[in-house]
Amino acid sequence: MMSLGIFLMIGAWQYIIIGVVVLLLFGGKKIPELMKGLGSGIKEFKDASKEDEPTTDKKVEDNKQS
């Protein structure tokens, strides 16, 4: 809960400063690669969570029939 409050309290200038620091640390060429990796990781996570849904539904149905 506390971390959500911190994100709400951060203003536009703080986001700009964070972006500049990230740019300085990783460089302009490395950031697109990092974002691509992050995007593919999120996509894999969503795909994996969709694959689990039918198995959990089947387990619930099996328990109801018992």
Wavefront OBJ file of the C-alpha trace (Angstrom):
o trace
v 0.000 0.000 0.000
v 2.756 2.405 0.872
v 4.550 2.013 -2.461
v 1.395 3.002 -4.345
v 1.217 6.230 -2.358
v 4.799 7.038 -3.269
v 4.037 6.712 -6.995
v 1.059 9.033 -6.639
v 3.173 11.647 -4.892
v 5.890 11.727 -7.580
v 5.466 14.666 -9.925
v 6.421 15.209 -13.546
v 9.822 16.667 -12.709
v 10.750 13.622 -10.647
v 9.868 11.332 -13.571
v 12.011 13.466 -15.880
v 14.950 13.292 -13.470
v 14.571 9.511 -13.169
v 14.498 9.226 -16.965
v 17.661 11.318 -17.325
v 19.471 9.212 -14.706
v 18.454 5.995 -16.484
v 19.602 7.481 -19.790
v 22.974 8.392 -18.284
v 23.436 4.993 -16.659
v 22.472 2.779 -19.602
v 23.003 4.988 -22.630
v 20.661 5.683 -25.517
v 21.521 2.506 -27.411
v 20.879 0.136 -24.523
v 17.436 1.442 -23.452
v 15.493 0.081 -26.486
v 17.015 -3.340 -25.849
v 15.965 -3.179 -22.197
v 12.411 -2.156 -23.114
v 12.204 -4.931 -25.718
v 13.274 -7.467 -23.107
v 10.764 -6.084 -20.618
v 7.958 -6.234 -23.192
v 8.734 -9.804 -24.181
v 8.883 -10.810 -20.513
v 5.454 -9.313 -19.867
v 4.069 -11.040 -22.979
v 5.458 -14.406 -21.846
v 3.968 -13.899 -18.396
v 0.526 -13.156 -19.859
v 0.722 -16.172 -22.158
v 1.739 -18.418 -19.276
v -1.097 -17.146 -17.095
v -3.605 -17.791 -19.903
v -2.338 -21.364 -20.251
v -2.968 -22.019 -16.557
v -6.613 -20.921 -16.601
v -8.117 -24.037 -18.256
v -6.305 -26.367 -15.876
v -7.584 -24.513 -12.824
v -11.129 -24.494 -14.236
v -10.907 -28.237 -14.863
v -9.775 -28.862 -11.277
v -12.726 -26.859 -9.947
v -15.147 -28.830 -12.139
v -13.621 -32.126 -10.989
v -14.067 -31.103 -7.347
v -17.717 -30.161 -7.934
v -18.458 -33.536 -9.534
v -16.911 -35.465 -6.623
l 1 2 3 4 5 6 7 8 9 10 11 12 13 14 15 16 17 18 19 20 21 22 23 24 25 26 27 28 29 30 31 32 33 34 35 36 37 38 39 40 41 42 43 44 45 46 47 48 49 50 51 52 53 54 55 56 57 58 59 60 61 62 63 64 65 66
